[in-house]
Amino acid sequence: MEKNVFLTRRDRGMIAVAIVLDVALNSGNEAVVSNAERAERTGMSGRPLEPLLQTLSRGHLLDSTRGPHGDYRSARLPRLIGVSDVIAAGLNTLEDSEPALNERLQKAVIGPVWDEFDSALLERTQAMTVDDLLRRAAKAGIRRRVSEPLNVVI
């Protein structure tokens, strides 16, 4: 992952995480989430999200079905979807519009400090999965719409 991306473009990563988490909360092995349902719950809709949804599908984070409305479900079990992977997908969907650091102070101090922030945040998100976020949602009183069958790995 390139430097200076987590904090400087956090909204892209946050949108990707919000979408994947909403789909994980509201879909299952058989159940799917329609774009209309997701848009109503999250307040995020429209053509600007289409590249992100396609990237999440191509990255095997979401499974999608074609059609006029499109449906989505998690492509993998939530414990197998890393939050850092979701953020990276979100950051890679839009063109780079980062301002260049031209001032000496920005290059010598602010840029390196932001790199440190990004490294710490990347390290933290690499240790986190969508399943961790689902547990946080449950603690906050947000329940999954569908229940998943028991899945044991030996």
C-alpha positions in Angstrom: 0.0 0.0 0.0 1.3 3.5 -0.8 2.1 5.9 1.9 -0.1 8.7 3.1 -3.4 7.0 2.2 -5.2 6.0 5.4 -5.6 9.4 7.0 -5.5 11.7 4.0 -8.2 9.8 2.1 -10.0 8.2 5.0 -13.4 8.9 3.7 -12.9 6.4 0.8 -11.7 3.7 3.1 -14.5 4.4 5.6 -17.2 4.2 2.8 -15.8 0.8 1.8 -15.8 -0.5 5.4 -19.4 0.8 5.9 -20.6 -0.9 2.8 -18.9 -4.3 3.5 -20.1 -4.2 7.2 -23.6 -3.3 6.1 -23.6 -6.2 3.7 -22.2 -8.6 6.3 -24.8 -7.5 8.8 -27.7 -7.9 6.4 -26.9 -10.8 4.1 -26.1 -14.5 4.6 -25.4 -17.6 2.5 -28.7 -17.3 0.8 -29.9 -13.8 1.6 -28.6 -10.8 -0.4 -28.6 -7.0 0.1 -30.0 -4.9 -2.7 -28.5 -1.6 -3.6 -31.7 0.1 -2.6 -31.8 -1.5 0.9 -28.1 -0.7 1.5 -28.6 2.9 0.3 -31.6 3.4 2.5 -29.7 2.2 5.6 -26.3 3.9 4.9 -27.5 7.0 3.1 -24.9 6.2 0.4 -26.2 5.7 -3.2 -25.7 6.7 -6.7 -23.3 6.2 -9.5 -20.2 7.4 -7.6 -20.3 4.2 -5.6 -20.5 1.9 -8.6 -16.7 1.8 -9.1 -16.2 1.0 -5.4 -18.8 -1.8 -5.4 -17.2 -3.2 -8.6 -13.7 -3.1 -6.9 -15.1 -4.8 -3.8 -16.5 -7.5 -6.0 -13.4 -7.9 -8.1 -11.4 -8.1 -4.8 -13.5 -11.0 -3.7 -14.8 -9.0 -0.7 -18.4 -9.0 -2.0 -20.3 -11.2 -4.4 -22.6 -9.4 -6.7 -25.5 -10.4 -8.9 -26.2 -8.5 -12.1 -29.5 -6.9 -12.8 -31.2 -3.5 -12.8 -30.9 -3.2 -9.0 -27.9 -5.4 -8.2 -27.6 -7.5 -5.1 -24.6 -8.1 -2.8 -23.5 -10.5 -0.1 -20.2 -11.2 1.5 -17.8 -13.2 -0.7 -16.1 -14.7 2.3 -16.8 -15.4 5.9 -16.4 -12.2 7.9 -13.5 -13.6 9.9 -11.6 -14.0 6.6 -12.1 -10.4 5.4 -9.4 -8.1 6.7 -10.4 -4.5 7.4 -7.1 -3.4 5.9 -8.1 -5.2 2.6 -11.5 -3.4 2.6 -9.8 0.0 3.2 -7.2 -0.7 0.5 -10.0 -1.5 -2.0 -11.8 1.7 -1.1 -8.6 3.8 -1.6 -7.9 2.2 -4.9 -11.2 3.1 -6.5 -10.8 6.8 -7.2 -8.2 8.8 -8.9 -5.4 10.2 -6.8 -6.1 13.8 -6.0 -3.6 14.3 -3.2 -2.1 17.8 -2.9 1.7 17.8 -3.3 3.7 18.8 -0.3 5.8 21.7 -1.5 6.8 23.6 1.6 10.0 22.5 3.3 8.2 22.2 6.7 5.6 20.0 5.1 8.1 17.8 3.5 10.5 17.6 6.5 8.0 17.3 9.3 4.3 16.9 8.4 4.8 14.3 5.6 6.9 12.0 7.8 4.5 12.4 10.8 1.6 11.5 8.5 3.5 8.4 7.3 3.9 7.4 11.0 0.2 7.8 11.6 -0.6 5.8 8.4 1.8 3.0 9.5 0.2 2.7 12.9 -3.3 2.7 11.5 -2.3 0.1 8.8 -0.8 -2.1 11.5 -4.0 -1.8 13.6 -6.4 -2.6 10.7 -4.3 -5.5 9.5 -5.1 -7.2 12.9 -8.8 -6.6 12.4 -11.5 -8.5 10.5 -15.1 -7.8 9.5 -16.0 -10.4 12.1 -14.4 -8.1 14.8 -16.6 -5.2 13.5 -19.7 -7.5 13.6 -18.9 -8.2 17.3 -18.6 -4.4 18.0 -21.9 -3.9 16.3 -23.5 -6.6 18.5 -22.1 -4.9 21.6 -23.7 -1.6 20.4 -27.1 -3.4 20.1 -27.0 -3.7 16.3 -28.1 -7.2 15.3 -27.6 -9.1 12.2 -30.7 -9.4 10.0 -29.9 -13.1 9.2 -28.2 -15.8 11.2 -25.3 -17.7 9.7 -25.1 -21.5 10.0 -22.4 -22.8 12.3 -19.1 -23.1 10.5 -16.3 -24.9 12.3 -12.8 -25.2 10.9 -10.5 -27.9 12.3 
